[in-house]
Amino acid sequence: MPDTPLIFSTHSLHPEVSRDLAKMGTLKIASAPTPAAILEESVGANIIVVRAPIPAEIITREAGLMATVRHGAGMDMIPVDVCTQAGVLATNVRGANAVTVAEHAIWSAMSLLRKNPMVTKDMASGGWEHGRRHANSGREISGRTLGILGFGNIGATLAGMGKNGFGMTVISHTRSPDKLPRGVAAVSLPDLLAQSDVLVLSCPLTDETRGLIDAKAIGAMKPGAILVNVSRGAVVDETALIDALQAGHLGGAAVDVFTTQPLPDDHPFLQQDNVVLTPHMAGITEESMLRLGRKVVEITGQILNGDTPDNLVNPEVLPAYQARFPAP
């Protein structure tokens, strides 16, 4: 174990978290969350706190790299297979921002159902009555059918909010239908698409989910339905979604994640009235950053103390890791 470990983070962290990590070693924050800056500035890192994609070259380059610690749940930002081959631990933090993302999904769906983006735009451009003309076509979320694609921590939290807070009927398509709680019905993907008034994508990005919500899937959705994507941009065919919004087939879309990030300034999403767009921030609040960061601190401490960390994603790496960093 290094005497003074270098802890490198791709982003700034909650002040309390930064303070606690700095007590464990030298904390260095990337000047920008870009591949070039991360690649250049992570030289000598022993622990990397991950909030932006990590170039695989770093994993193979850094002889003293012990672990990548994902500041979140999704592992698509870390080349886990490369970590395993190099004898580097890959960990994450699960569930700490589930309530944050679930609140975002409910809020954005309600905003679209009540035509808030169009009301705000028209009131600003044409005055009170011009904005108010949307009132009679606004819809309530209470009592509607909430469909959830993928039922991890976010899905479970969202289901509770929808069912207990708004009396929604909750259905889900998931790889583990036997684990759904009472009151959440397991359905096929075609039934999920056809029945959902609000469809929330909260699945991980895998080979099976990439491009899953394509033109055919969107066409099978209930007319006027709301699509909320808090998963990953590549789960959705963005061109097909834009076509459906422009044609009026969907009532709106809330999109927090995009195929290309940052979203290009000329992207067609930015010209749509019936969208809520956010820059990959559904899981970010002051509270969630503190919860996530505290777990990152805990996991980092476990690693530096020579313990097997919580939430180890690649446990098969342990023999190679222990050979690189033998216990004292």
C-alpha distance (Angstrom), angle and dihedral (degrees) to the residues before:
residue distance angle dihedral
M1 . . .
P2 3.82 . .
D3 3.79 116.9 .
T4 3.81 92.8 -134.2
P5 3.79 107.7 18.3
L6 3.79 121.0 -152.5
I7 3.79 110.4 -129.4
F8 3.80 110.4 -164.5
S9 3.81 122.9 -167.4
T10 3.79 125.9 -166.9
H11 3.83 90.4 -147.3
S12 3.76 139.9 24.0
L13 3.79 113.7 -87.2
H14 3.79 137.8 -148.2
P15 3.85 108.2 -68.8
E16 3.81 92.6 -118.1
V17 3.80 90.4 50.8
S18 3.80 93.1 48.0
R19 3.80 89.7 50.4
D20 3.80 93.0 50.9
L21 3.81 94.7 45.7
A22 3.81 90.4 48.6
K23 3.80 88.3 58.4
M24 3.81 89.1 60.0
G25 3.79 97.2 51.0
T26 3.78 142.5 -49.9
L27 3.80 111.0 -31.8
K28 3.80 116.8 -152.6
I29 3.81 123.9 -177.3
A30 3.80 121.6 -156.7
S31 3.79 113.7 -110.5
A32 3.82 88.3 -132.6
P33 3.83 132.5 4.3
T34 3.81 91.9 -117.8
P35 3.82 127.2 123.1
A36 3.81 91.1 -117.5
A37 3.82 95.0 51.3
I38 3.80 93.2 42.6
L39 3.80 91.8 48.9
E40 3.79 93.9 48.6
E41 3.79 100.2 39.6
S42 3.80 100.0 43.2
V43 3.80 93.8 71.5
G44 3.80 109.4 135.6
A45 3.81 95.2 15.3
N46 3.79 118.6 157.3
I47 3.81 95.7 -179.7
I48 3.81 124.9 24.4
V49 3.82 119.1 -160.6
V50 3.78 104.9 -152.4
R51 3.79 126.4 -145.5
A52 3.82 96.3 136.3
P53 3.81 132.1 42.1
I54 3.81 113.8 -71.8
P55 3.82 117.4 -140.2
A56 3.80 109.6 -123.7
E57 3.80 88.9 -131.0
I58 3.80 90.1 72.6
I59 3.79 92.0 58.3
T60 3.80 93.2 53.3
R61 3.81 94.6 38.5
E62 3.79 100.9 53.3
A63 3.78 110.6 76.9
G64 3.80 91.8 -175.1
L65 3.81 97.3 47.4
M66 3.78 109.5 127.8
A67 3.79 103.9 173.6
T68 3.75 150.2 -8.8
V69 3.81 110.4 -136.6
R70 3.78 112.7 -161.0
H71 3.81 112.0 -141.9
G72 3.80 89.3 -145.4
A73 3.79 139.0 15.0
G74 3.80 108.9 -85.6
M75 3.80 112.7 91.4
D76 3.80 98.7 -164.1
M77 3.82 89.2 101.2
I78 3.81 91.8 63.0
P79 3.82 125.3 62.7
V80 3.80 92.2 -132.4
D81 3.80 94.4 179.0
V82 3.80 90.3 54.8
C83 3.81 89.8 49.0
T84 3.78 90.4 52.4
Q85 3.79 93.0 49.5
A86 3.80 90.9 48.8
G87 3.81 95.1 47.0
V88 3.82 94.0 -111.7
L89 3.81 123.0 142.6
A90 3.81 117.4 -122.3
T91 3.80 117.1 -159.8
N92 3.77 138.3 165.2
V93 3.80 142.8 -169.1
R94 3.78 114.0 -114.5
G95 3.76 128.3 -158.3
A96 3.80 99.4 -3.7
N97 3.80 93.4 116.9
A98 3.81 98.6 31.4
V99 3.80 93.7 109.6
T100 3.81 89.9 46.8
V101 3.80 93.5 54.2
A102 3.81 92.7 41.9
E103 3.81 91.3 52.6
H104 3.81 89.1 49.4
A105 3.81 91.5 52.3
I106 3.80 92.9 50.4
W107 3.80 93.6 44.0
S108 3.78 94.8 48.9
A109 3.81 93.1 45.7
M110 3.81 90.8 51.1
S111 3.80 90.5 48.4
L112 3.80 90.6 54.5
L113 3.80 94.7 43.6
R114 3.81 89.6 54.4
K115 3.84 91.6 44.7
N116 3.79 91.4 -121.2
P117 3.84 97.3 157.7
M118 3.81 90.9 53.8
V119 3.81 94.0 40.6
T120 3.80 91.7 53.5
K121 3.80 93.5 46.4
D122 3.80 95.2 46.3
M123 3.80 94.8 43.7
A124 3.80 89.7 52.9
S125 3.81 93.8 47.2
G126 3.81 102.2 34.4
G127 3.78 108.7 18.1
W128 3.78 138.2 -115.8
E129 3.80 101.4 -37.6
H130 3.80 92.9 41.7
G131 3.80 89.5 58.7
R132 3.79 94.1 40.1
R133 3.80 93.1 57.5
H134 3.81 88.8 83.0
A135 3.81 93.2 59.7
N136 3.80 98.8 91.1
S137 3.80 92.8 52.7
G138 3.80 94.6 50.8
R139 3.79 116.4 113.4
E140 3.80 134.9 -150.7
I141 3.78 121.8 -122.4
S142 3.80 93.1 -147.3
G143 3.78 114.1 105.4
R144 3.80 95.5 10.3
T145 3.79 126.8 123.9
L146 3.79 115.8 -95.4
G147 3.78 114.5 -158.5
I148 3.79 119.7 -163.4
L149 3.79 122.6 -164.9
G150 3.80 106.3 -157.8
F151 3.79 120.1 15.2
G152 3.78 110.5 -143.1
N153 3.79 126.0 126.2
I154 3.80 92.3 -54.1
G155 3.78 93.3 48.4
A156 3.79 92.6 48.5
T157 3.80 92.6 49.7
L158 3.78 92.0 45.4
A159 3.80 91.9 49.8
G160 3.79 90.6 54.5
M161 3.81 92.0 50.2
G162 3.78 93.3 47.5
K163 3.80 96.7 44.6
N164 3.79 101.1 37.5
G165 3.79 99.4 30.3
F166 3.80 101.7 40.7
G167 3.78 106.6 14.9
M168 3.79 91.4 -116.0
T169 3.77 124.6 165.5
V170 3.81 104.5 -119.4
I171 3.80 124.0 -152.3
S172 3.78 130.1 170.1
H173 3.77 142.4 -168.6
T174 3.78 108.8 -151.6
R175 3.80 141.5 152.2
S176 3.81 88.9 -118.5
P177 3.81 106.8 46.1
D178 3.81 90.7 159.4
K179 3.81 89.1 66.5
L180 3.80 96.2 56.8
P181 3.81 113.7 118.3
R182 3.76 123.7 -116.9
G183 3.77 111.0 -77.1
V184 3.81 95.6 33.3
A185 3.79 114.0 98.4
A186 3.80 121.4 -145.3
V187 3.81 111.2 -133.6
S188 3.79 138.7 172.2
L189 3.78 119.5 -99.9
P190 3.84 92.5 -105.7
D191 3.82 90.4 52.5
L192 3.80 91.4 46.3
L193 3.80 90.4 54.3
A194 3.80 94.6 44.2
Q195 3.80 98.1 45.6
S196 3.82 105.5 38.1
D197 3.80 120.1 103.1
V198 3.80 87.4 -178.2
L199 3.79 116.2 26.3
V200 3.80 115.7 -167.0
L201 3.79 119.9 -167.0
S202 3.81 109.1 -149.9
C203 3.80 100.5 149.5
P204 3.81 125.8 121.7
L205 3.79 119.6 -104.5
T206 3.81 107.7 -102.7
D207 3.78 136.4 147.8
E208 3.81 87.1 -91.0
T209 3.82 96.3 50.9
R210 3.81 99.4 39.6
G211 3.81 106.7 112.8
L212 3.81 90.9 -4.9
I213 3.80 93.3 137.0
D214 3.79 96.7 59.7
A215 3.80 132.6 149.3
K216 3.80 92.3 -74.7
A217 3.80 92.9 50.1
I218 3.81 93.5 46.2
G219 3.79 90.3 47.5
A220 3.81 88.7 54.9
M221 3.80 92.3 55.5
K222 3.79 119.9 105.5
P223 3.84 111.3 -89.4
G224 3.79 109.3 -100.6
A225 3.82 93.4 19.4
I226 3.79 122.1 147.0
L227 3.80 120.0 -125.2
V228 3.81 118.5 -155.3
N229 3.81 118.8 -172.4
V230 3.79 115.8 -165.5
S231 3.80 92.2 144.9
R232 3.82 115.8 76.5
G233 3.78 128.9 -50.9
A234 3.79 94.8 -119.4
V235 3.82 91.7 63.2
V236 3.82 87.4 74.6
D237 3.80 131.0 57.3
E238 3.80 96.2 -129.0
T239 3.82 94.6 -162.4
A240 3.79 90.9 53.9
L241 3.80 90.8 47.9
I242 3.80 92.2 51.1
D243 3.80 90.6 48.6
A244 3.82 90.7 52.0
L245 3.81 91.9 48.8
Q246 3.78 92.7 48.9
A247 3.81 92.0 46.9
G248 3.81 91.3 51.7
H249 3.80 93.8 -120.4
L250 3.79 91.8 125.5
G251 3.77 125.0 48.2
G252 3.79 90.9 -138.5
A253 3.77 145.9 -52.4
A254 3.80 133.4 -122.1
V255 3.78 109.0 -154.7
D256 3.79 122.7 -174.6
V257 3.80 98.4 160.3
F258 3.79 129.8 48.7
T259 3.78 140.0 -167.5
T260 3.81 88.8 -118.2
Q261 3.79 118.0 36.2
P262 2.97 127.8 -134.2
L263 3.80 90.0 38.9
P264 3.85 109.8 -114.6
D265 3.80 114.4 -109.9
D266 3.81 91.7 -121.0
H267 3.81 96.5 48.5
P268 3.84 113.5 136.8
F269 3.80 91.1 -127.4
L270 3.78 88.0 72.4
Q271 3.79 91.1 60.5
Q272 3.83 95.4 53.7
D273 3.80 121.3 101.4
N274 3.81 97.1 -161.6
V275 3.79 98.5 61.7
V276 3.78 139.6 93.0
L277 3.79 108.5 -151.1
T278 3.78 124.9 -170.1
P279 3.84 128.5 174.0
H280 3.82 100.0 -115.6
M281 3.78 92.7 -68.1
A282 3.81 103.7 122.1
G283 3.79 90.2 112.9
I284 3.79 97.4 41.8
T285 3.78 123.9 98.7
E286 3.77 131.4 129.2
E287 3.78 89.3 -100.2
S288 3.79 96.7 48.1
M289 3.80 92.9 46.8
L290 3.78 89.4 55.3
R291 3.82 93.4 47.2
L292 3.80 92.3 47.2
G293 3.78 92.6 44.6
R294 3.77 94.8 49.6
K295 3.80 89.6 55.6
V296 3.81 90.3 47.7
V297 3.81 88.1 54.1
E298 3.80 90.7 49.4
I299 3.81 93.3 49.4
T300 3.80 92.5 45.2
G301 3.80 89.8 52.1
Q302 3.79 91.2 50.7
I303 3.80 91.6 52.3
L304 3.80 94.7 46.9
N305 3.81 90.1 47.9
G306 3.79 90.3 55.9
D307 3.80 95.7 -108.9
T308 3.79 128.0 132.3
P309 3.81 103.4 -101.1
D310 3.78 127.3 -125.7
N311 3.80 117.4 -101.4
L312 3.80 95.2 23.5
V313 3.80 104.3 -179.9
N314 3.82 96.6 -168.5
P315 3.83 106.5 39.8
E316 3.80 89.9 163.3
V317 3.82 86.9 72.9
L318 3.81 93.7 69.2
P319 3.84 99.1 94.6
A320 3.81 92.3 50.8
Y321 3.81 91.7 42.2
Q322 3.80 93.0 49.9
A323 3.79 89.9 49.7
R324 3.81 89.3 54.7
F325 3.80 94.3 43.7
P326 3.83 107.6 25.9
A327 3.79 117.5 -166.3
P328 3.82 113.5 -101.5
